[in-house]
Amino acid sequence: MYFTNRMKNQKVRSVVFYKNYFSNFFIRQRKKVKDKILWTLRLIENIKHIPVEYFKHVEGTDGLYEIRVKQRNDIFRIFCFFDETNIIVIINGFQKKSQRTPKIEIEKAIKVKREYYEEKTS
């Protein structure tokens, strides 16, 4: 029984935050939104197969993903990417106000991802 319980508590992947990009977004949110974001991040850390409702590859990008958070009628997206197999690097977030993700937000995320890898290799 100890082994089974221990395995349930073991994380499948780790979530890390790059610089202050995400925290600048996070601190501006209402408490209920913050709670939902944290709940979603824990889900991503602990579930092997994340439902597309919460985590999806951004089409037309090289390894950029969006964490999808909905709190009542408000929709939020948090960009991230994998570094190695089980590390998800959280970069920036925004509140989604239209059907399509704004191209400027995707471009910003791609730029931050590039910055991350440039710093990592230097």
Backbone as a chain_set.jsonl record, in Angstrom:
{"seq": "MYFTNRMKNQKVRSVVFYKNYFSNFFIRQRKKVKDKILWTLRLIENIKHIPVEYFKHVEGTDGLYEIRVKQRNDIFRIFCFFDETNIIVIINGFQKKSQRTPKIEIEKAIKVKREYYEEKTS", "coords": {"N": [[0.825, -1.195, 0.0], [1.955, 1.271, 0.747], [3.784, 1.775, -1.324], [2.025, 2.135, -3.526], [0.543, 4.441, -2.747], [2.641, 6.241, -2.572], [3.501, 6.368, -5.244], [1.309, 7.633, -6.408], [1.577, 10.203, -5.463], [3.833, 11.095, -6.676], [5.34, 13.325, -8.91], [4.714, 13.7, -12.394], [5.846, 15.419, -14.157], [7.812, 18.455, -14.02], [7.105, 21.855, -13.294], [8.457, 24.882, -14.16], [9.382, 28.33, -13.817], [10.214, 30.923, -16.009], [12.174, 33.678, -15.621], [10.496, 36.787, -14.853], [8.241, 36.838, -16.379], [5.822, 35.314, -16.3], [5.027, 35.703, -13.603], [4.524, 38.449, -13.509], [2.171, 38.59, -14.959], [0.533, 36.876, -13.43], [0.263, 38.058, -10.833], [-1.503, 40.122, -11.26], [-4.014, 39.046, -11.4], [-7.35, 38.107, -10.285], [-8.23, 36.542, -7.134], [-9.721, 34.1, -7.433], [-9.106, 33.425, -10.061], [-6.335, 33.105, -9.866], [-6.305, 30.887, -8.144], [-7.459, 28.948, -9.831], [-5.577, 28.85, -11.879], [-3.337, 27.855, -10.464], [-4.378, 25.368, -9.69], [-4.626, 24.173, -12.209], [-1.933, 24.094, -13.012], [-0.923, 22.271, -11.131], [-2.346, 20.016, -11.913], [-1.199, 19.567, -14.434], [1.377, 18.932, -13.664], [0.982, 16.488, -12.408], [-0.591, 14.603, -13.824], [-0.386, 12.048, -16.195], [-1.367, 11.935, -18.907], [-2.41, 14.739, -20.188], [-5.484, 16.352, -20.515], [-6.672, 17.862, -23.552], [-8.217, 20.019, -23.076], [-6.919, 21.429, -21.136], [-4.274, 21.694, -21.933], [-2.417, 22.316, -24.779], [-0.802, 21.995, -27.954], [0.493, 24.754, -29.741], [-0.561, 25.5, -32.841], [1.423, 25.624, -35.799], [3.799, 26.327, -34.616], [7.087, 25.713, -33.246], [7.175, 23.599, -30.951], [5.826, 25.117, -29.011], [3.49, 25.494, -26.424], [0.172, 25.87, -25.027], [-1.218, 26.527, -21.93], [-4.374, 26.071, -20.785], [-6.814, 27.93, -19.254], [-9.866, 28.365, -17.696], [-12.072, 30.458, -16.088], [-15.097, 30.841, -14.999], [-16.581, 33.012, -17.205], [-14.251, 33.978, -18.167], [-11.298, 33.574, -20.049], [-8.046, 32.301, -20.113], [-4.685, 32.135, -21.274], [-1.617, 30.496, -21.006], [1.605, 30.498, -21.998], [4.019, 27.993, -22.747], [6.78, 25.622, -22.82], [8.518, 22.542, -23.47], [11.445, 21.599, -21.755], [13.856, 19.406, -22.01], [12.594, 16.149, -21.217], [10.642, 16.061, -19.148], [10.246, 18.586, -18.059], [8.489, 21.508, -17.827], [8.564, 24.696, -19.032], [7.36, 27.675, -17.983], [6.277, 30.598, -19.515], [4.89, 33.269, -20.557], [1.659, 34.831, -19.916], [-1.779, 35.601, -20.749], [-4.993, 37.249, -20.951], [-7.548, 35.902, -22.807], [-9.469, 37.282, -25.338], [-10.78, 36.896, -27.664], [-11.787, 34.562, -30.276], [-9.532, 33.548, -31.647], [-6.085, 33.1, -30.852], [-4.176, 35.922, -30.245], [-1.808, 36.95, -32.649], [0.358, 38.538, -31.915], [0.781, 37.819, -29.251], [1.611, 35.176, -29.503], [3.976, 35.57, -30.957], [5.447, 37.002, -29.075], [5.772, 35.016, -27.113], [7.311, 33.152, -28.532], [9.622, 34.63, -28.88], [10.49, 34.899, -26.205], [10.937, 32.209, -25.585], [13.075, 31.673, -27.328], [14.965, 33.403, -26.21], [15.316, 32.149, -23.73], [16.606, 29.704, -24.46], [18.909, 30.741, -25.646], [20.169, 31.926, -23.439], [20.538, 29.663, -21.917], [22.404, 28.192, -23.362], [24.605, 29.812, -23.367]], "CA": [[0.0, 0.0, 0.0], [2.83, 2.432, 0.804], [4.319, 2.002, -2.664], [0.948, 2.663, -4.363], [0.277, 5.824, -2.346], [3.815, 7.039, -2.916], [3.481, 6.577, -6.687], [0.253, 8.603, -6.719], [2.046, 11.535, -5.094], [5.025, 11.43, -7.44], [5.052, 14.173, -10.064], [5.044, 13.195, -13.721], [6.723, 16.436, -14.753], [8.013, 19.649, -13.195], [6.789, 23.148, -13.882], [9.382, 25.933, -13.716], [9.028, 29.648, -14.342], [11.358, 31.638, -16.58], [12.226, 35.102, -15.256], [9.276, 37.317, -14.232], [7.187, 36.991, -17.378], [4.563, 34.761, -15.804], [4.616, 36.312, -12.329], [3.941, 39.768, -13.806], [0.793, 38.318, -15.366], [-0.177, 36.2, -12.345], [-0.063, 38.934, -9.695], [-2.59, 41.034, -11.628], [-5.272, 38.318, -11.501], [-8.208, 37.96, -9.104], [-7.924, 35.348, -6.341], [-10.326, 32.895, -8.03], [-8.327, 33.106, -11.266], [-5.066, 32.565, -9.37], [-6.571, 29.536, -7.641], [-7.691, 28.06, -10.973], [-4.281, 28.684, -12.546], [-2.528, 26.951, -9.637], [-4.992, 24.05, -9.806], [-4.278, 23.663, -13.538], [-0.506, 23.768, -13.007], [-0.766, 21.016, -10.371], [-2.862, 18.962, -12.791], [-0.178, 19.336, -15.464], [2.515, 18.26, -13.016], [0.666, 15.194, -11.814], [-1.331, 13.679, -14.689], [0.451, 11.607, -17.313], [-1.982, 12.362, -20.167], [-3.151, 15.964, -19.877], [-6.557, 16.595, -21.484], [-6.477, 19.022, -24.43], [-8.956, 21.11, -22.453], [-5.997, 22.16, -20.276], [-2.907, 21.78, -22.453], [-2.492, 22.075, -26.217], [0.268, 22.526, -28.805], [0.081, 25.913, -30.546], [-0.342, 25.153, -34.243], [2.331, 26.469, -36.562], [4.986, 26.69, -33.833], [8.033, 24.64, -32.97], [7.226, 23.207, -29.548], [5.169, 26.044, -28.082], [2.218, 24.976, -25.934], [-0.605, 26.788, -24.207], [-1.988, 26.013, -20.807], [-5.686, 26.674, -20.986], [-7.491, 28.126, -17.979], [-11.16, 29.057, -17.818], [-12.705, 30.778, -14.812], [-16.407, 31.36, -15.404], [-16.571, 33.437, -18.612], [-12.919, 34.481, -18.51], [-10.395, 32.569, -20.612], [-6.65, 32.695, -20.013], [-3.712, 31.254, -21.893], [-0.268, 30.617, -20.466], [2.501, 29.83, -22.929], [5.084, 27.199, -22.15], [7.437, 24.675, -23.708], [9.258, 21.495, -22.767], [12.906, 21.588, -21.744], [14.07, 18.003, -21.708], [11.357, 15.385, -21.361], [9.605, 16.248, -18.137], [10.279, 19.929, -17.469], [7.717, 22.485, -18.589], [8.995, 26.053, -18.711], [6.252, 28.623, -18.109], [6.817, 31.896, -19.911], [3.992, 34.403, -20.348], [0.229, 34.567, -19.96], [-2.64, 36.718, -21.108], [-6.423, 36.947, -20.977], [-8.001, 35.738, -24.186], [-10.712, 38.034, -25.514], [-11.382, 36.557, -28.952], [-11.663, 33.147, -30.61], [-8.166, 33.227, -32.05], [-5.005, 33.632, -30.029], [-3.53, 37.023, -30.978], [-0.491, 36.655, -33.21], [1.371, 39.269, -31.148], [1.064, 37.043, -28.038], [2.41, 34.017, -29.936], [5.312, 36.074, -31.308], [6.111, 37.332, -27.808], [6.152, 33.753, -26.489], [8.41, 32.584, -29.312], [10.802, 35.443, -28.561], [10.935, 34.543, -24.852], [11.482, 30.852, -25.688], [14.388, 31.811, -27.957], [15.811, 34.022, -25.181], [15.612, 31.107, -22.742], [17.615, 28.778, -24.979], [20.164, 31.48, -25.827], [20.789, 32.048, -22.125], [20.911, 28.328, -21.45], [23.593, 27.713, -24.083], [25.752, 30.725, -23.239]], "C": [[0.872, 1.263, 0.0], [3.363, 2.781, -0.578], [3.267, 2.638, -3.571], [0.668, 4.127, -4.018], [1.433, 6.737, -2.734], [3.837, 7.346, -4.414], [2.426, 7.612, -7.083], [0.726, 10.029, -6.452], [3.257, 11.985, -5.887], [4.633, 12.233, -8.678], [5.501, 13.493, -11.348], [6.02, 14.138, -14.407], [6.828, 17.605, -13.79], [7.65, 20.893, -13.99], [7.756, 24.159, -13.294], [9.004, 27.238, -14.415], [10.284, 30.36, -14.817], [11.217, 33.127, -16.327], [10.902, 35.533, -14.626], [8.102, 37.413, -15.2], [5.837, 36.497, -16.858], [4.111, 35.464, -14.528], [4.026, 37.702, -12.53], [2.49, 39.648, -14.241], [-0.022, 37.811, -14.168], [-0.611, 37.163, -11.236], [-1.212, 39.902, -9.997], [-3.97, 40.361, -11.635], [-6.028, 38.305, -10.167], [-7.876, 36.635, -8.391], [-8.489, 34.082, -6.973], [-9.581, 32.468, -9.284], [-6.985, 32.509, -10.859], [-5.235, 31.135, -8.892], [-6.743, 28.553, -8.794], [-6.393, 27.814, -11.746], [-3.417, 27.694, -11.761], [-3.062, 25.526, -9.693], [-4.59, 23.401, -11.142], [-2.803, 23.284, -13.607], [-0.23, 22.472, -12.243], [-1.256, 19.826, -11.193], [-1.812, 18.577, -13.834], [1.031, 18.619, -14.881], [2.222, 16.803, -12.694], [-0.058, 14.186, -12.697], [-0.488, 13.345, -15.909], [-0.083, 12.106, -18.654], [-2.901, 13.545, -19.879], [-4.243, 16.167, -20.927], [-6.301, 17.884, -22.271], [-7.237, 20.243, -23.906], [-8.035, 22.012, -21.62], [-4.625, 22.417, -20.887], [-2.919, 21.415, -23.929], [-1.293, 22.692, -26.933], [-0.29, 23.693, -29.619], [0.45, 25.607, -31.996], [0.582, 26.157, -34.921], [3.569, 26.91, -35.798], [5.849, 25.45, -33.605], [8.095, 24.401, -31.462], [6.655, 24.193, -28.557], [3.806, 25.467, -27.717], [1.484, 26.075, -25.182], [-1.31, 26.001, -23.124], [-3.286, 26.792, -20.836], [-6.438, 26.725, -19.659], [-8.779, 28.89, -18.234], [-11.73, 29.231, -16.426], [-13.988, 31.532, -15.128], [-16.369, 31.741, -16.872], [-15.212, 33.954, -19.063], [-12.029, 33.329, -18.964], [-8.978, 33.116, -20.587], [-5.79, 31.662, -20.721], [-2.344, 31.557, -21.298], [0.641, 29.823, -21.398], [3.615, 29.118, -22.183], [5.711, 26.315, -23.218], [8.165, 23.649, -22.85], [10.747, 21.764, -22.875], [13.267, 20.218, -21.188], [12.695, 17.326, -21.74], [10.268, 15.789, -20.383], [9.686, 17.588, -17.406], [9.509, 20.861, -18.392], [8.118, 23.865, -18.1], [7.824, 26.995, -19.016], [6.846, 29.971, -18.483], [5.805, 33.007, -19.671], [2.538, 33.995, -20.467], [-0.538, 35.808, -20.351], [-4.091, 36.278, -21.01], [-6.882, 36.95, -22.417], [-9.357, 36.41, -24.335], [-11.386, 37.77, -26.855], [-11.165, 35.075, -29.223], [-10.216, 32.754, -30.895], [-7.16, 33.839, -31.073], [-4.3, 34.729, -30.818], [-2.108, 36.668, -31.397], [0.62, 37.339, -32.41], [1.748, 38.508, -29.87], [1.911, 35.812, -28.376], [3.835, 34.452, -30.251], [6.115, 36.412, -30.066], [6.603, 36.05, -27.117], [7.323, 33.101, -27.219], [9.715, 33.318, -29.007], [11.363, 35.069, -27.179], [11.529, 33.131, -24.846], [12.891, 30.884, -26.277], [15.389, 32.39, -26.96], [16.233, 32.986, -24.135], [16.73, 30.198, -23.233], [18.947, 29.471, -25.254], [20.896, 31.62, -24.511], [21.3, 30.693, -21.626], [22.199, 27.839, -22.103], [24.799, 28.629, -23.928], [26.448, 30.591, -21.9]], "O": [[0.545, 2.229, -0.689], [3.39, 3.951, -0.96], [3.573, 3.577, -4.306], [0.569, 4.963, -4.916], [1.223, 7.869, -3.171], [4.158, 8.467, -4.809], [2.647, 8.389, -8.012], [0.315, 10.959, -7.145], [3.67, 13.14, -5.782], [3.708, 11.864, -9.402], [6.522, 12.808, -11.388], [6.907, 13.706, -15.143], [6.032, 17.731, -12.859], [7.865, 20.964, -15.2], [7.867, 24.284, -12.074], [8.381, 27.23, -15.476], [11.293, 30.395, -14.113], [10.256, 33.756, -16.768], [10.255, 34.74, -13.942], [7.077, 38.009, -14.871], [4.83, 37.196, -16.971], [2.931, 35.786, -14.387], [3.118, 38.096, -11.797], [1.671, 40.511, -13.924], [-1.138, 38.273, -13.931], [-1.742, 37.081, -10.755], [-1.823, 40.441, -9.074], [-4.982, 41.028, -11.851], [-5.449, 38.463, -9.092], [-7.307, 35.726, -8.995], [-7.785, 33.075, -7.041], [-9.44, 31.273, -9.543], [-6.545, 31.517, -11.44], [-4.413, 30.27, -9.194], [-6.224, 27.438, -8.737], [-6.143, 26.702, -12.21], [-2.829, 26.787, -12.351], [-2.282, 24.575, -9.739], [-4.255, 22.218, -11.186], [-2.456, 22.262, -14.199], [0.603, 21.669, -12.663], [-0.649, 18.755, -11.168], [-1.574, 17.394, -14.079], [1.639, 17.783, -15.55], [3.129, 15.971, -12.709], [-0.129, 13.01, -12.34], [0.053, 14.23, -16.571], [0.679, 12.647, -19.455], [-4.019, 13.377, -19.391], [-3.946, 16.155, -22.121], [-5.786, 18.864, -21.734], [-6.917, 21.376, -24.266], [-8.318, 23.193, -21.42], [-3.889, 23.277, -20.403], [-3.376, 20.334, -24.299], [-0.826, 23.771, -26.567], [-1.41, 23.625, -30.124], [1.627, 25.472, -32.332], [0.533, 27.358, -34.658], [4.313, 27.771, -36.269], [5.402, 24.312, -33.75], [8.967, 24.939, -30.78], [6.967, 24.118, -27.369], [3.06, 25.009, -28.583], [2.075, 27.068, -24.757], [-1.912, 24.956, -23.371], [-3.289, 28.021, -20.904], [-6.67, 25.697, -19.023], [-8.785, 29.926, -18.9], [-11.858, 28.267, -15.672], [-13.961, 32.711, -15.479], [-16.144, 30.874, -17.717], [-15.045, 34.328, -20.224], [-12.006, 32.26, -18.355], [-8.735, 34.254, -20.99], [-6.119, 30.477, -20.763], [-1.968, 32.715, -21.113], [0.465, 28.617, -21.567], [4.086, 29.57, -21.139], [5.247, 26.259, -24.357], [8.397, 23.863, -21.66], [11.253, 22.112, -23.942], [13.006, 19.922, -20.022], [11.736, 17.903, -22.253], [9.095, 15.851, -20.75], [9.242, 17.703, -16.264], [9.825, 20.993, -19.575], [8.026, 24.168, -16.911], [7.366, 27.093, -20.154], [7.797, 30.436, -17.855], [5.874, 33.647, -18.622], [2.215, 32.954, -21.04], [-0.02, 36.923, -20.292], [-4.387, 35.083, -20.988], [-6.627, 37.9, -23.158], [-10.28, 36.147, -23.564], [-12.433, 38.345, -27.153], [-10.441, 34.406, -28.486], [-9.746, 31.721, -30.417], [-7.358, 34.935, -30.548], [-3.869, 34.493, -31.947], [-1.316, 36.156, -30.606], [1.703, 36.777, -32.248], [2.904, 38.547, -29.449], [2.817, 35.451, -27.626], [4.792, 33.784, -29.86], [7.316, 36.147, -30.001], [7.719, 36.011, -26.598], [8.227, 32.559, -26.583], [10.775, 32.702, -28.891], [12.576, 34.941, -27.014], [12.525, 32.889, -24.166], [13.792, 30.205, -25.784], [16.525, 31.924, -26.873], [17.389, 32.965, -23.712], [17.692, 29.946, -22.508], [20.003, 28.855, -25.11], [22.115, 31.454, -24.459], [22.354, 30.602, -20.997], [22.996, 27.148, -21.467], [25.905, 28.26, -24.32], [27.428, 31.289, -21.641]]}, "num_chains": 1, "name": "protein.A"}
